[in-house]
Amino acid sequence: MEEKEVLLTQEGFDNLEKELNYLKTERRAEIAERIKVALGFGDLSENSEYDEAKNAQAENEVKIAELENKVRYAKIIDEKDIDTETVQVGNIVKVLDMEFDEKIEYTIVGSTEVNLAENKISNESPLGAALLGAKRNNVVEVNAPAGVMKYKILSIKK
């Protein structure tokens, strides 16, 4: 099975590594302590605390494996390679939503760093994919559930 690369900013990569370190050290230790305490309650066949702790342990190990995989296949976007001629991952793009006459600024990031509260959208999302490669003053069309949306690119910056 071929793994696809995970596009990340340096900040996103650092956050992944920090979360991975936390899960492998502190979180594992917390769960191990919960298991130890639950074992002290006796009969495992009716021990819900033990079952919950074992489930938490399994979930933690799955998350660790996912993060290790992302770190392994990470491609860090070098700030020096980002230009402002065409939209690419790492750019901050100001667009005009032509239907609602509303200006919105989005940061194009890899799928791991998406944060809609901060207007960080994935390069793989419908809007992100439509913006990639476009230039200032271009109008891009995005197929959305509500129909075709049109956005005019007002500016591209790092």
N, C-alpha and C positions, 0 to 999 in steps of 0.2 A: 504494500500500500504506500503510495507516494504522498508525503505530507506537503501541504502548501505552506509557503512562507507566511509569517505573521508580521505585518507591517506595524512598526512601533516608533514613536518618538523616543528620545533618550529618557524623558520623564516617565513615559509609559512603561518602558523596560525596567527602569529603577523601581517603579511601583510594583510591578509583577514580582521582581526578585524580593522585595521587602515582604509582600504578602506570602510568597512561597517560604521564606525563612520563618515567618511567624507560624505558619501552619505546621512546619516540620519541627519546630522547637516548642514554643509555648502551648500551641493548641494540642499537639500530641501529648504533652505532659498533663494538661488539664483533663483530657479524655482518659488517659491512663489512670489518673487519680480517681476519676468518677467510676471507672471499672473496678478499681481496687476497693473502693468504699461499697459499691454494689455487691461485690463478692462476699463482703462481710455480713450481708443480710440473709445469707443462707441459700435455701433451695432455689436453684437457677430456673426451674421450670415455671415458677410463678413470680419471677423477679423482674418487674417492669423497669426498674432503674438500670439493671444490668442490660436488658434488651435495648433501652434507649441509648445507653453509653456505647454499646457495640455498634448500633446504627450510626451514631455520631462518628465513631472511629472509621467506619466504612466510607461515609460521606467525605470525611476529611482526607482519606487516602485517595479517593477519586479526584477530589479537587487538587491535591498535590500532583497527581499524575497529569492532569490537564495543564496545570501551570508549568510543570517541567517540560511538557511538550511544546508549549508556547515559547518558553525561553529557548529551547533547543532550536526551533525553527524561526526565531526572531530575526527580522531584518530591520536594523535601526536606520531610520531616515536621517541622513546627515543634513543639517541646516544649510551647509554650503551648497548642497546639490539642489536646493529648492529655489526656483526662480519665480518671478511674478508675471511672466508672459502668458503662461497657460496654467489652468487650475491643476494642481497635483496634491498628493497626500502631504500634509504639513502646512498647506496654505490656509489663510483666513480669507473667506470670500464673502463680500457683501453683495446681496442680490435684491432685486425688486420683484416681489410677488405681483405679477401683472394683473391677477384677478382681484386681489384685495388692495392693490396700490400700497403695499407695506414693504418697508426695507428690513431685511434680516441679515445678520452676519453669522456665518457658519465656519467652523474649523473642520477641515477634512482630515479624518484620522483613520487608522486601521480599525478593523472591527472590534479589537480587544479594548480600545480606549473610548468607545462610544459613551457619551454622557449628554443626554438630551437636555438636562437642566442647564448645562453650560454651552448648549448649541454645538456640541462636538458630534458630527455625523460620520458614519462609516463611508469609506470609499466604495463599499459594496451595496449600500442602500440605493434605492431608486434615484433619489436626488443626488447623492454623492457620485454615483456612476454617471449620471447625466452631465454633471459639472466637470468631471475629469476631462482634461484636454481642451476645454473651452477657453476662450479669450475674453478680455474686457469688452463690453458692449454686445457680446453674443447673447442670443435668446435661446435657452434650452427648454425642451419639453420633457415633462416627466409623467409617465403613466401612473396615475394614482387610483385608488378605489373610487374616488369621487369623479374621476375623469382625467383629462389631460391638463396638467398645470404648466404654466409658462413662467419662467424666471429670466430676468435680464441681469447679466453680471455687471455690477457697478464698479467693483474694485477687487483686486487680488493682491494680498500682501503676505509677508512671512509672519 
